[in-house]
Amino acid sequence: MSAIQLQVNTRANAGLLVSGALASAIVVGVLAAWDPRVAAAACAGVIAIPLAVVKPRLVVYLLLLTIFASAFTVGGLTLNRLAAPLAVIAIISQLIQSRLRLEPSRPTLAAVTGYALLAFASLAWTVSVASTLNSLASLAISLAYMGAFALLVRDRSDVRALLWVAAVCSIALGLWWAASYALGISRYANLTGDPNFIAALQVVALLMVLALAADARTLTRRIGLYAAVAIIAGSIVATLSRGGLIDLLVAVLLVAFTPARLLFGSGRRKLGLMLAVGAGLTLLLAVAWTDLSARFTQGFNEPGVAAGRGDLDLAAIHGFQEHPILGFGFGGFQPSSLQLLRTTPGVQLAVHLRCLAPNSAEYLRSAGTFCTGQPVHDAYVESLVELGIPGLLLFAGILGTTGFSLVRTARRASREGDAFIAATAVALVVGLAALAVASVALSTETSRATWMIVGLSLALPTMRARVAQ
């Protein structure tokens, strides 16, 4: 190509760039006159979309950030919904730029594929097409997140950076919840989202920070990360989430039985940290004991058990008996919940209508939406009532095969001397176990944190295999 042709091409590209920038500025300006929040989102999109094309691997850090900030919306759309198209763009760009290097766990992919196909097929028999479409959109976002973490996290530097992003986000979230508790802000009125989901997410983040501390090269950095663990644990207590506290205790017990070399490097370091964790939790529980004991007492003594969740389980089982083969359809329980509650023997219906009272905690938590239907608050029973026995088996299969894959990766990496991958896999499998326990009291079928772990369980074996080679 001649110098003249190069000069012409350069000018053409510069002209195209300037034209595109001007057009984007005009569009953002028009949107700003209509809604500044939409304009801000459009401006971010103008920057993020080219970034997703040119540097797709950076998108996973943005996705992780949106998991922690999932309660925030722009123009009525959650950050998760805004980020999902970027994940798809980044995946396509990565596949175009480089060869696919993935060592998939076939059982995990089979369970994911089966669950997604069954959920989609349920459009044919669902009791509410609108609700199923909305739930399918949420599942599609989760699958996009899973794909991004599986395909865009490609080496140790990516994993290490991801853990650092999780540490920064969880520390910020932890400080926010600690301050909110100290200021007496209602857990239902906290801007960061549902306290029970936040607590479950913070348990996973705490374990990711532990994996980062195991890889720390200096004592100062390790102590700083252990201090971050203390902040995150404090925030879990500050949410006053009964399920979150149980998840934290489950995680502590699992870590206690984990070989010291995997997450701590030495038995003495593990013993020191476990003693510090025990002392710290004792202090935190002493500070928040009055509020926590009131929450547990309320949960066991109020009609319907735990804000009516026992009633919802009964209603879901009643619904499963009416549709025992394929269920109500994906997302079909919520619009049918009140009708099921009315026809289920032994249910305290008044508990579920308290959201009509503007001053009630239920109204603050749901802004009245509970009166149009509630989820089961139990992912396993919800899978059963919505997708029948096949749906329950597939959902449990996703969790089980993911956990098995992570345990296998940790063992192989440990044998091969890859301490960082081993520690990360152990942290993720313990986090997954905590989420599996949380799923007894939460509807986590499309939880981004769960699908992030599924994606990483597919990515980590590839790194281990490359090191082995």
Phi, psi and chi 1 to 4 in degrees:
 res  aa     phi    psi   chi1   chi2   chi3   chi4
   1 MET       -  132.8 -175.3  178.4  -67.0      -
   2 SER   -75.2  166.1   66.5      -      -      -
   3 ALA   -63.7  -35.7      -      -      -      -
   4 ILE   -65.0  -42.7  -63.9  176.8      -      -
   5 GLN   -64.5  -39.9  -71.6  176.2  -44.2      -
   6 LEU   -61.5  -41.2  -75.6  172.2      -      -
   7 GLN   -64.8  -40.7 -172.0  175.4   12.3      -
   8 VAL   -63.8  -44.3  169.6      -      -      -
   9 ASN   -63.5  -40.0  -72.7  -21.2      -      -
  10 THR   -62.2  -44.7  -58.2      -      -      -
  11 ARG   -65.0  -38.5  -70.9  177.7  178.3  176.3
  12 ALA   -64.8  -42.6      -      -      -      -
  13 ASN   -66.0  -40.8  -70.5  -24.9      -      -
  14 ALA   -63.6  -41.5      -      -      -      -
  15 GLY   -63.8  -39.8      -      -      -      -
  16 LEU   -64.6  -40.1 -176.8   61.4      -      -
  17 LEU   -64.9  -44.8 -178.2   61.6      -      -
  18 VAL   -65.1  -41.9  171.4      -      -      -
  19 SER   -62.2  -42.8  -60.0      -      -      -
  20 GLY   -64.2  -40.8      -      -      -      -
  21 ALA   -64.6  -42.6      -      -      -      -
  22 LEU   -64.9  -43.0  -72.5  174.2      -      -
  23 ALA   -62.8  -41.3      -      -      -      -
  24 SER   -64.2  -41.1  -59.9      -      -      -
  25 ALA   -63.0  -40.4      -      -      -      -
  26 ILE   -64.5  -44.7  -67.7  171.3      -      -
  27 VAL   -62.8  -44.6  170.5      -      -      -
  28 VAL   -63.0  -39.0  170.5      -      -      -
  29 GLY   -63.2  -43.0      -      -      -      -
  30 VAL   -63.8  -42.9  172.0      -      -      -
  31 LEU   -65.1  -35.3  -70.0  174.6      -      -
  32 ALA   -62.6  -35.6      -      -      -      -
  33 ALA   -68.5  -28.1      -      -      -      -
  34 TRP   -85.7  -52.2  174.3   50.1      -      -
  35 ASP  -155.5  112.2 -170.3  -30.2      -      -
  36 PRO   -57.8  -32.6  -23.6   32.9      -      -
  37 ARG   -67.5  -41.3  -65.5  172.1  -59.3  176.2
  38 VAL   -65.4  -38.1  176.3      -      -      -
  39 ALA   -62.6  -41.6      -      -      -      -
  40 ALA   -62.8  -40.7      -      -      -      -
  41 ALA   -64.9  -40.6      -      -      -      -
  42 ALA   -64.7  -40.2      -      -      -      -
  43 CYS   -63.0  -42.8 -173.1      -      -      -
  44 ALA   -63.8  -37.1      -      -      -      -
  45 GLY   -65.6  -37.4      -      -      -      -
  46 VAL   -59.7  -33.7  168.6      -      -      -
  47 ILE   -83.8  -42.6  -61.2  172.4      -      -
  48 ALA   -73.3  -36.9      -      -      -      -
  49 ILE   -64.3  -48.7  -68.8  174.3      -      -
  50 PRO   -61.2  -34.5  -23.4   34.7      -      -
  51 LEU   -63.2  -40.6 -178.9   66.7      -      -
  52 ALA   -63.7  -29.8      -      -      -      -
  53 VAL   -79.8  -45.3  173.9      -      -      -
  54 VAL   -82.2  -43.3  178.3      -      -      -
  55 LYS  -125.0   69.2  -64.7  -71.7 -174.8 -179.8
  56 PRO   -61.4  -29.0   21.0  -32.3      -      -
  57 ARG   -68.2  -18.0  -67.5  164.4   67.9  177.5
  58 LEU   -75.6  -17.7  -63.4  179.3      -      -
  59 VAL   -64.6  -31.5  170.0      -      -      -
  60 VAL   -61.8  -31.6  -69.6      -      -      -
  61 TYR   -69.5  -37.3  -49.2  129.5      -      -
  62 LEU   -65.8  -39.9  175.2   62.1      -      -
  63 LEU   -62.7  -42.0  -62.9 -179.9      -      -
  64 LEU   -63.4  -39.8 -176.8   57.3      -      -
  65 LEU   -60.4  -41.3  176.7   62.3      -      -
  66 THR   -69.3  -25.3   64.9      -      -      -
  67 ILE   -64.5  -41.4  -67.4  176.1      -      -
  68 PHE   -74.9  -26.1  -76.4   91.6      -      -
  69 ALA  -110.5   33.7      -      -      -      -
  70 SER   -66.1  -20.2   59.6      -      -      -
  71 ALA   -78.7  -15.8      -      -      -      -
  72 PHE   -82.8  144.8  -65.1   97.6      -      -
  73 THR  -127.1  155.8   61.1      -      -      -
  74 VAL  -132.0  117.3  177.1      -      -      -
  75 GLY    61.0   30.3      -      -      -      -
  76 GLY    86.8   -3.3      -      -      -      -
  77 LEU  -106.7  136.2  -66.0  174.6      -      -
  78 THR   -70.5  158.5   63.1      -      -      -
  79 LEU   -62.2  -32.0  -65.6 -177.6      -      -
  80 ASN   -60.0  -44.5  -69.9  159.2      -      -
  81 ARG   -68.9  -33.0  -70.0 -178.5 -179.5  -90.0
  82 LEU   -73.0  -32.8  -69.2  172.6      -      -
  83 ALA   -83.1  -23.2      -      -      -      -
  84 ALA   -57.5  -44.4      -      -      -      -
  85 PRO   -60.5  -34.3  -24.2   34.5      -      -
  86 LEU   -63.4  -38.0  -69.9  177.5      -      -
  87 ALA   -62.4  -43.1      -      -      -      -
  88 VAL   -64.5  -43.9  175.2      -      -      -
  89 ILE   -61.3  -44.1  -67.1  171.5      -      -
  90 ALA   -64.1  -40.3      -      -      -      -
  91 ILE   -62.3  -46.1  -69.8  171.0      -      -
  92 ILE   -62.9  -44.1  -66.0  172.4      -      -
  93 SER   -61.9  -42.2  177.4      -      -      -
  94 GLN   -64.5  -40.6 -177.0   66.6   39.1      -
  95 LEU   -66.4  -31.8  -67.6  175.2      -      -
  96 ILE   -74.4  -39.7  -68.0  173.4      -      -
  97 GLN   -76.5  -30.9  -66.6  179.1   26.4      -
  98 SER  -146.2  161.7   60.8      -      -      -
  99 ARG   -71.1  142.0 -177.4  173.2   59.8   88.1
 100 LEU   -67.1  122.1  176.4   63.8      -      -
 101 ARG  -123.6   90.1  -67.8 -174.3  -64.1  178.4
 102 LEU  -139.0  130.9 -171.1   65.0      -      -
 103 GLU  -105.8   83.0 -174.5 -178.0  -66.6      -
 104 PRO   -72.6  150.6   28.6  -33.3      -      -
 105 SER   -86.6  108.5  170.4      -      -      -
 106 ARG   -59.7  -41.1  -69.2 -177.4  179.6  177.7
 107 PRO   -61.1  -39.4  -26.0   36.1      -      -
 108 THR   -64.0  -47.9  -59.5      -      -      -
 109 LEU   -64.5  -35.2  -71.0  179.1      -      -
 110 ALA   -65.9  -42.4      -      -      -      -
 111 ALA   -66.8  -42.1      -      -      -      -
 112 VAL   -63.4  -46.4  169.8      -      -      -
 113 THR   -62.7  -44.5  -57.7      -      -      -
 114 GLY   -62.8  -42.3      -      -      -      -
 115 TYR   -64.8  -45.0 -173.4   76.8      -      -
 116 ALA   -64.3  -43.0      -      -      -      -
 117 LEU   -65.7  -40.5  -69.9  176.7      -      -
 118 LEU   -65.2  -42.0 -179.3   60.4      -      -
 119 ALA   -61.5  -43.8      -      -      -      -
 120 PHE   -66.4  -41.8 -179.1   77.2      -      -
 121 ALA   -64.4  -24.4      -      -      -      -
 122 SER   -66.5   -9.6   70.4      -      -      -
 123 LEU   -58.0  -25.3  -84.2  170.1      -      -
 124 ALA   -74.1  -22.4      -      -      -      -
 125 TRP  -131.0    6.4   63.7   81.4      -      -
 126 THR   -62.3  151.4 -178.9      -      -      -
 127 VAL   -83.1  -12.6  -62.0      -      -      -
 128 SER  -147.8  102.0  173.1      -      -      -
 129 VAL   -61.1  -42.3  173.0      -      -      -
 130 ALA   -61.9  -44.8      -      -      -      -
 131 SER   -66.9  -38.5 -176.5      -      -      -
 132 THR   -66.3  -41.4  -63.8      -      -      -
 133 LEU   -62.1  -40.7  -73.4  173.7      -      -
 134 ASN   -64.8  -42.2 -176.0   64.4      -      -
 135 SER   -68.1  -36.6  -63.8      -      -      -
 136 LEU   -64.9  -36.5  -74.7  173.4      -      -
 137 ALA   -62.6  -41.2      -      -      -      -
 138 SER   -64.9  -40.4 -176.8      -      -      -
 139 LEU   -65.0  -38.5  179.1   60.7      -      -
 140 ALA   -62.7  -39.5      -      -      -      -
 141 ILE   -62.3  -44.5  -67.3  171.1      -      -
 142 SER   -62.2  -39.7  -64.0      -      -      -
 143 LEU   -66.5  -35.7  -68.0  174.0      -      -
 144 ALA   -63.9  -41.5      -      -      -      -
 145 TYR   -62.5  -45.9  -87.6   59.7      -      -
 146 MET   -58.1  -47.3 -178.8 -159.1   75.9      -
 147 GLY   -61.1  -39.4      -      -      -      -
 148 ALA   -65.4  -45.4      -      -      -      -
 149 PHE   -68.4  -30.2  -75.4  105.7      -      -
 150 ALA   -74.5  -37.1      -      -      -      -
 151 LEU  -101.2  -26.7  -64.3  172.7      -      -
 152 LEU   -96.6  -17.3  -56.3 -179.6      -      -
 153 VAL   -91.1  104.8  179.5      -      -      -
 154 ARG  -116.6  -17.9  -62.4  174.5   62.6   81.2
 155 ASP  -150.4 -179.8   54.9   40.0      -      -
 156 ARG   -62.4  -35.0  -80.9  158.9 -174.2   69.3
 157 SER   -64.3  -36.1   61.6      -      -      -
 158 ASP   -65.0  -45.1  -68.1  -22.6      -      -
 159 VAL   -64.1  -43.9  177.0      -      -      -
 160 ARG   -62.7  -43.4 -167.0  170.9  -74.3  108.8
 161 ALA   -64.0  -38.1      -      -      -      -
 162 LEU   -63.1  -41.8 -161.9   68.1      -      -
 163 LEU   -65.4  -36.4  -63.7 -178.5      -      -
 164 TRP   -67.6  -39.8  -85.3  109.8      -      -
 165 VAL   -62.0  -42.7  171.6      -      -      -
 166 ALA   -61.8  -39.5      -      -      -      -
 167 ALA   -63.9  -46.9      -      -      -      -
 168 VAL   -63.4  -45.6  171.5      -      -      -
 169 CYS   -64.2  -43.3  -68.7      -      -      -
 170 SER   -70.1  -33.6   58.2      -      -      -
 171 ILE   -64.7  -46.2  -68.9  170.2      -      -
 172 ALA   -61.4  -44.2      -      -      -      -
 173 LEU   -65.1  -38.3 -165.0   58.6      -      -
 174 GLY   -64.8  -43.9      -      -      -      -
 175 LEU   -64.0  -37.8  -68.3  173.1      -      -
 176 TRP   -61.5  -47.3  176.5  -84.9      -      -
 177 TRP   -69.4  -37.1  -88.0   94.9      -      -
 178 ALA   -62.8  -43.9      -      -      -      -
 179 ALA   -66.0  -39.6      -      -      -      -
 180 SER   -62.5  -40.9  -62.5      -      -      -
 181 TYR   -66.3  -43.0  177.7   76.6      -      -
 182 ALA   -63.3  -32.7      -      -      -      -
 183 LEU   -85.9   -3.0  -66.2  172.4      -      -
 184 GLY    78.5   20.7      -      -      -      -
 185 ILE   -73.6  132.8  -62.3  174.2      -      -
 186 SER   -58.7  138.7  169.8      -      -      -
 187 ARG   -63.9  -24.9   64.1 -166.4  -62.8  -89.8
 188 TYR   -79.4  -20.4  -57.9  118.5      -      -
 189 ALA  -102.2    8.6      -      -      -      -
 190 ASN   -72.1  134.2 -160.6  -65.2      -      -
 191 LEU   -70.1  -17.9  -62.8  176.4      -      -
 192 THR   -83.1   -5.6   57.0      -      -      -
 193 GLY   121.2 -170.0      -      -      -      -
 194 ASP   -61.5  123.1 -172.8  -56.8      -      -
 195 PRO   -63.1  -29.3   20.5  -31.4      -      -
 196 ASN   -71.6  -41.0  -60.2  -50.1      -      -
 197 PHE   -68.6  -37.6  -82.4   97.2      -      -
 198 ILE   -61.4  -43.9  -67.0  -65.0      -      -
 199 ALA   -62.5  -43.8      -      -      -      -
 200 ALA   -63.0  -40.8      -      -      -      -
 201 LEU   -65.1  -40.3  174.9   60.9      -      -
 202 GLN   -66.3  -31.5  -73.3  -70.1   77.6      -
 203 VAL   -62.9  -43.9  171.5      -      -      -
 204 VAL   -63.0  -44.1  174.9      -      -      -
 205 ALA   -62.9  -39.4      -      -      -      -
 206 LEU   -57.6  -42.4 -177.3  150.7      -      -
 207 LEU   -69.5  -35.0  -67.4  158.2      -      -
 208 MET   -65.3  -36.5  -65.0  172.8   76.6      -
 209 VAL   -68.0  -36.6  174.1      -      -      -
 210 LEU   -60.4  -41.2  -87.3 -178.0      -      -
 211 ALA   -63.3  -37.5      -      -      -      -
 212 LEU   -66.5  -39.4 -161.2   57.6      -      -
 213 ALA   -65.6  -34.4      -      -      -      -
 214 ALA   -64.1  -25.1      -      -      -      -
 215 ASP   -94.9   -3.5 -173.3   56.4      -      -
 216 ALA   -64.0  136.2      -      -      -      -
 217 ARG   -91.6  -17.2  -57.9  -58.2 -178.3 -171.7
 218 THR  -123.6  152.9   64.3      -      -      -
 219 LEU   -64.1  -38.8  179.2   61.5      -      -
 220 THR   -61.7  -45.4  -57.7      -      -      -
 221 ARG   -65.1  -39.9  179.7  174.2  -64.6  179.6
 222 ARG   -64.6  -43.3 -171.6  177.9  -57.4  116.0
 223 ILE   -63.4  -39.7  -68.4  173.8      -      -
 224 GLY   -62.0  -40.7      -      -      -      -
 225 LEU   -69.5  -35.9  -70.2  168.7      -      -
 226 TYR   -66.5  -33.8  -73.8  157.6      -      -
 227 ALA   -64.7  -36.8      -      -      -      -
 228 ALA   -63.3  -38.8      -      -      -      -
 229 VAL   -58.8  -40.8  168.5      -      -      -
 230 ALA   -63.8  -41.7      -      -      -      -
 231 ILE   -63.4  -43.8  -66.9  172.0      -      -
 232 ILE   -65.3  -43.6  -61.7  167.5      -      -
 233 ALA   -61.5  -39.8      -      -      -      -
 234 GLY   -62.3  -36.7      -      -      -      -
 235 SER   -68.7  -32.2   71.6      -      -      -
 236 ILE   -64.8  -41.7  -63.8  168.8      -      -
 237 VAL   -65.3  -38.8  176.0      -      -      -
 238 ALA   -66.4  -23.4      -      -      -      -
 239 THR   -70.6  -16.3   63.0      -      -      -
 240 LEU    57.3   30.5  -59.5 -179.3      -      -
 241 SER   -86.4  118.9  170.1      -      -      -
 242 ARG   -61.7  -47.3  -65.4  169.9  -65.1 -133.2
 243 GLY   -64.0  -38.4      -      -      -      -
 244 GLY   -62.4  -39.8      -      -      -      -
 245 LEU   -66.7  -40.4 -173.3   59.0      -      -
 246 ILE   -63.9  -41.7  -66.5  171.8      -      -
 247 ASP   -59.8  -42.2  -61.0  -20.7      -      -
 248 LEU   -62.7  -43.5  177.4   59.8      -      -
 249 LEU   -65.4  -38.9  -66.4  177.2      -      -
 250 VAL   -61.5  -44.7  167.8      -      -      -
 251 ALA   -62.6  -42.3      -      -      -      -
 252 VAL   -62.2  -42.4  169.6      -      -      -
 253 LEU   -65.5  -42.5  -71.5  174.6      -      -
 254 LEU   -65.0  -40.5  -70.0  175.2      -      -
 255 VAL   -64.4  -37.3  167.9      -      -      -
 256 ALA   -61.7  -32.6      -      -      -      -
 257 PHE   -92.8    0.3  -73.8  101.2      -      -
 258 THR   -80.4  135.6  -60.8      -      -      -
 259 PRO   -52.4  134.3  -27.5   35.4      -      -
 260 ALA   -58.7  -34.2      -      -      -      -
 261 ARG   -65.4  -21.7   69.0 -179.1 -174.3  -80.3
 262 LEU   -80.0  -41.0  -66.2  177.8      -      -
 263 LEU  -114.7  -10.0  -89.9 -179.7      -      -
 264 PHE  -129.9  -19.6  -56.9   95.6      -      -
 265 GLY    89.3  -29.8      -      -      -      -
 266 SER  -156.7  155.4   68.4      -      -      -
 267 GLY   -66.2  -35.9      -      -      -      -
 268 ARG   -65.8  -40.1 -175.6  171.3   60.1  179.2
 269 ARG   -65.4  -39.7 -169.8 -177.9  -61.7  167.2
 270 LYS   -64.8  -44.9  176.2 -178.3  178.1  179.1
 271 LEU   -60.8  -42.9  178.0   61.7      -      -
 272 GLY   -61.8  -43.7      -      -      -      -
 273 LEU   -69.5  -40.4 -179.2   62.8      -      -
 274 MET   -63.8  -38.4  -65.3  -56.0  -65.8      -
 275 LEU   -65.1  -41.3  -69.1  174.5      -      -
 276 ALA   -65.1  -40.4      -      -      -      -
 277 VAL   -63.6  -42.9  166.5      -      -      -
 278 GLY   -60.9  -45.0      -      -      -      -
 279 ALA   -66.1  -40.9      -      -      -      -
 280 GLY   -65.5  -43.7      -      -      -      -
 281 LEU   -64.7  -38.0  -77.8  178.0      -      -
 282 THR   -60.7  -43.2  -58.1      -      -      -
 283 LEU   -65.7  -44.9  177.8   61.5      -      -
 284 LEU   -63.6  -42.9  -71.1  170.0      -      -
 285 LEU   -65.9  -33.7  -69.1  174.3      -      -
 286 ALA   -65.0  -39.6      -      -      -      -
 287 VAL   -67.7  -42.1  170.9      -      -      -
 288 ALA  -101.5   12.3      -      -      -      -
 289 TRP   -61.2  -40.9 -179.3 -109.7      -      -
 290 THR   -58.7  -48.2  -58.9      -      -      -
 291 ASP   -69.4  -40.6  -65.0  -39.4      -      -
 292 LEU   -66.9  -43.7  -79.6  171.8      -      -
 293 SER   -64.1  -35.5   60.4      -      -      -
 294 ALA   -64.8  -39.0      -      -      -      -
 295 ARG   -64.8  -45.0  -73.1  -88.5  -58.8  150.8
 296 PHE   -67.6  -40.9  -83.4   96.1      -      -
 297 THR   -62.1  -43.7  -59.0      -      -      -
 298 GLN   -61.5  -42.8  176.8 -169.0   27.7      -
 299 GLY   -62.9  -38.8      -      -      -      -
 300 PHE   -84.1  -24.2  -72.9  116.5      -      -
 301 ASN  -100.5  -23.3  -66.8  -25.4      -      -
 302 GLU   -74.1  154.3   67.7 -178.7   -2.7      -
 303 PRO   -59.5  138.3  -21.2   32.2      -      -
 304 GLY    86.4   -7.8      -      -      -      -
 305 VAL    63.8  118.8 -176.4      -      -      -
 306 ALA    52.0   65.3      -      -      -      -
 307 ALA    57.8   35.5      -      -      -      -
 308 GLY    85.0    8.8      -      -      -      -
 309 ARG   -69.7  -31.8  -67.4 -176.3 -178.8 -179.2
 310 GLY   -62.7  -38.8      -      -      -      -
 311 ASP   -62.6  -41.5  -73.6  -16.4      -      -
 312 LEU   -64.9  -36.5  -70.5  165.9      -      -
 313 ASP   -63.0  -43.3  -79.0  -25.5      -      -
 314 LEU   -62.7  -43.3  -69.1  175.1      -      -
 315 ALA   -64.3  -37.7      -      -      -      -
 316 ALA   -66.5  -42.4      -      -      -      -
 317 ILE   -63.1  -39.7  -63.2  -60.4      -      -
 318 HIS   -60.8  -42.9  177.0   57.8      -      -
 319 GLY   -64.8  -37.7      -      -      -      -
 320 PHE   -63.5  -37.2  167.8   68.4      -      -
 321 GLN   -65.5  -28.7  -68.3  170.5  -12.8      -
 322 GLU   -78.2  -30.6  -68.2 -177.3   -4.2      -
 323 HIS  -130.9   71.5  -61.4   76.7      -      -
 324 PRO   -76.9  -16.6   28.7  -34.5      -      -
 325 ILE   -88.6  -60.6  -53.7  -59.5      -      -
 326 LEU  -120.2    0.0  -64.4  173.3      -      -
 327 GLY    79.6 -169.3      -      -      -      -
 328 PHE   -80.5  -12.0  -82.1   58.4      -      -
 329 GLY   103.0  149.2      -      -      -      -
 330 PHE   -59.0  121.3 -166.1   55.5      -      -
 331 GLY    80.3    7.4      -      -      -      -
 332 GLY   -83.0  -13.7      -      -      -      -
 333 PHE   -71.7  -43.8  175.5   81.0      -      -
 334 GLN   -56.1  -49.6 -175.6  163.2  -24.8      -
 335 PRO   -68.0  -15.2   23.7  -34.0      -      -
 336 SER  -101.5   -1.8  -53.0      -      -      -
 337 SER   -63.5  -44.6   59.3      -      -      -
 338 LEU   -65.6  -39.7  -74.4 -179.0      -      -
 339 GLN   -63.8  -40.2  179.4   59.1   32.6      -
 340 LEU   -66.3  -39.4  -72.4  169.7      -      -
 341 LEU   -62.1  -37.6  -73.4  166.5      -      -
 342 ARG   -67.4  -28.2  -69.3 -171.5 -178.1   98.1
 343 THR  -105.2    4.6   57.7      -      -      -
 344 THR   -96.9  123.3  -59.4      -      -      -
 345 PRO   -63.3  142.0  -20.1   31.7      -      -
 346 GLY    83.2    5.5      -      -      -      -
 347 VAL   -88.0  139.6  165.2      -      -      -
 348 GLN   -91.4   86.8  -57.4  -68.5  -31.4      -
 349 LEU   -62.8  -32.6 -173.2   59.8      -      -
 350 ALA   -59.7  -31.5      -      -      -      -
 351 VAL   -60.7  -35.4  172.8      -      -      -
 352 HIS   -87.1   -5.9  -56.5  -84.9      -      -
 353 LEU  -104.3    4.5  -62.8  179.5      -      -
 354 ARG   -66.6  -19.0  -71.0 -174.8  -56.6 -167.0
 355 CYS   -67.1   -9.8   53.3      -      -      -
 356 LEU   -74.4  -20.8  -70.1  171.8      -      -
 357 ALA   -84.4  117.0      -      -      -      -
 358 PRO   -58.7  -24.2  -23.5   34.0      -      -
 359 ASN   -95.0    1.8  -66.3  -35.3      -      -
 360 SER   -80.3  156.6   69.1      -      -      -
 361 ALA   -63.5  -35.3      -      -      -      -
 362 GLU   -63.7  -37.2  -71.5   78.1   13.2      -
 363 TYR   -67.9  -43.0 -174.4   88.0      -      -
 364 LEU   -60.9  -38.0  -71.8  173.3      -      -
 365 ARG   -72.8  -36.8  176.6  173.3   56.4 -173.9
 366 SER  -117.9   -3.7   64.2      -      -      -
 367 ALA    51.9   36.2      -      -      -      -
 368 GLY    86.5   -7.0      -      -      -      -
 369 THR   -69.2  -23.3   57.1      -      -      -
 370 PHE   -61.7  -26.0  -84.2   17.7      -      -
 371 CYS   -76.4   -7.4  -71.8      -      -      -
 372 THR  -103.1    1.8   61.8      -      -      -
 373 GLY   138.4  148.3      -      -      -      -
 374 GLN  -128.1  147.6  -58.4 -179.7   58.4      -
 375 PRO   -72.9  169.9   27.3  -34.2      -      -
 376 VAL   -70.3  -27.7 -179.1      -      -      -
 377 HIS    64.6   33.0  -64.0  -66.6      -      -
 378 ASP  -157.8  106.3 -177.0  -31.9      -      -
 379 ALA   -61.7  -32.6      -      -      -      -
 380 TYR   -73.8  -47.6  -54.2  106.1      -      -
 381 VAL   -66.9  -36.0  176.2      -      -      -
 382 GLU   -65.8  -40.2 -167.7  163.0   71.5      -
 383 SER   -63.1  -37.8  -65.7      -      -      -
 384 LEU   -65.5  -46.8  179.6   67.3      -      -
 385 VAL   -75.0  -26.6   70.1      -      -      -
 386 GLU   -92.8  -32.9  -68.3 -175.1  -11.7      -
 387 LEU  -127.3   11.6  -64.8  175.2      -      -
 388 GLY    70.7 -169.9      -      -      -      -
 389 ILE   -60.7  -39.7  -66.6  175.3      -      -
 390 PRO   -58.6  -39.7  -24.6   34.9      -      -
 391 GLY   -65.0  -42.7      -      -      -      -
 392 LEU   -62.8  -44.7  172.9   59.7      -      -
 393 LEU   -64.1  -38.4  -66.5  177.3      -      -
 394 LEU   -70.2  -41.5  -72.8  168.3      -      -
 395 PHE   -64.5  -45.9  178.2   69.8      -      -
 396 ALA   -63.2  -34.3      -      -      -      -
 397 GLY   -64.6  -36.8      -      -      -      -
 398 ILE   -61.3  -47.2  -68.1  171.1      -      -
 399 LEU   -65.1  -43.7  -60.9 -179.8      -      -
 400 GLY   -66.8  -46.6      -      -      -      -
 401 THR   -68.8  -34.1   55.3      -      -      -
 402 THR   -64.4  -45.8  -61.1      -      -      -
 403 GLY   -61.1  -43.1      -      -      -      -
 404 PHE   -61.9  -42.2  177.6   78.4      -      -
 405 SER   -62.7  -41.2  175.6      -      -      -
 406 LEU   -68.2  -40.0  -72.3  168.8      -      -
 407 VAL   -63.3  -43.5  168.8      -      -      -
 408 ARG   -63.0  -41.3 -177.7  177.2   57.8 -173.3
 409 THR   -63.3  -42.8  -61.9      -      -      -
 410 ALA   -62.4  -43.1      -      -      -      -
 411 ARG   -65.6  -45.5  -72.5  176.0  174.9  173.8
 412 ARG   -66.9  -41.8  -69.4 -178.9  177.9  178.2
 413 ALA   -63.9  -38.5      -      -      -      -
 414 SER   -64.4  -42.2  179.3      -      -      -
 415 ARG   -63.7  -32.7  -73.5 -161.9  -59.2  -93.6
 416 GLU   -89.0    2.1  -65.4  162.1    3.3      -
 417 GLY    80.1   16.8      -      -      -      -
 418 ASP   -94.5   82.2 -167.4  -17.0      -      -
 419 ALA   -64.9  -36.2      -      -      -      -
 420 PHE   -67.8  -47.5  177.5   61.1      -      -
 421 ILE   -64.9  -37.6  -66.0  -62.4      -      -
 422 ALA   -62.6  -45.8      -      -      -      -
 423 ALA   -64.2  -40.6      -      -      -      -
 424 THR   -65.2  -43.0  -58.1      -      -      -
 425 ALA   -64.1  -40.5      -      -      -      -
 426 VAL   -64.4  -44.5  168.2      -      -      -
 427 ALA   -59.7  -41.2      -      -      -      -
 428 LEU   -70.4  -37.5  -69.2  175.8      -      -
 429 VAL   -71.2  -34.8   76.0      -      -      -
 430 VAL   -68.6  -39.7  174.8      -      -      -
 431 GLY   -62.5  -39.3      -      -      -      -
 432 LEU   -65.0  -39.8 -178.3   67.3      -      -
 433 ALA   -62.9  -40.0      -      -      -      -
 434 ALA   -64.2  -40.3      -      -      -      -
 435 LEU   -66.2  -35.4  -76.9  173.5      -      -
 436 ALA   -63.6  -37.7      -      -      -      -
 437 VAL   -69.1  -42.6  172.7      -      -      -
 438 ALA   -60.6  -29.3      -      -      -      -
 439 SER   -67.6  -13.2  -63.1      -      -      -
 440 VAL   -69.4  -25.6  174.9      -      -      -
 441 ALA  -119.8    4.0      -      -      -      -
 442 LEU  -136.8  150.6  -65.3  173.3      -      -
 443 SER   -89.0   94.4  -63.8      -      -      -
 444 THR  -108.2   15.6   58.7      -      -      -
 445 GLU   -58.4  -31.7  -62.0   95.2  -42.5      -
 446 THR  -116.7   22.7   58.4      -      -      -
 447 SER   -60.8  126.2  166.3      -      -      -
 448 ARG   -63.5  -34.4  -46.1  -63.3 -177.2 -122.5
 449 ALA   -63.4  -41.6      -      -      -      -
 450 THR   -62.1  -46.6  -57.6      -      -      -
 451 TRP   -72.5  -26.0  -70.4   94.9      -      -
 452 MET   -61.7  -44.9  173.1 -167.8   71.3      -
 453 ILE   -65.1  -39.0  -65.7  176.5      -      -
 454 VAL   -59.8  -45.0  175.1      -      -      -
 455 GLY   -62.1  -44.0      -      -      -      -
 456 LEU   -67.6  -29.7  -70.3  174.1      -      -
 457 SER   -65.5  -24.3   75.3      -      -      -
 458 LEU   -84.0  -28.0  -60.3  173.6      -      -
 459 ALA   -82.4  -38.4      -      -      -      -
 460 LEU   -63.3  -40.6  -68.5 -179.5      -      -
 461 PRO   -60.4  -29.6  -23.6   34.5      -      -
 462 THR   -64.7  -41.9  -56.1      -      -      -
 463 MET   -65.9  -41.7  -57.2  173.2 -161.9      -
 464 ARG   -63.5  -40.3 -177.3 -158.0   56.6   75.4
 465 ALA   -64.7  -37.8      -      -      -      -
 466 ARG   -67.4  -37.6  -73.7 -157.8  -67.3  -91.3
 467 VAL   -66.3  -41.2  169.3      -      -      -
 468 ALA   -61.3  -38.5      -      -      -      -
 469 GLN   -66.6      -  -70.1  172.7    0.1      -
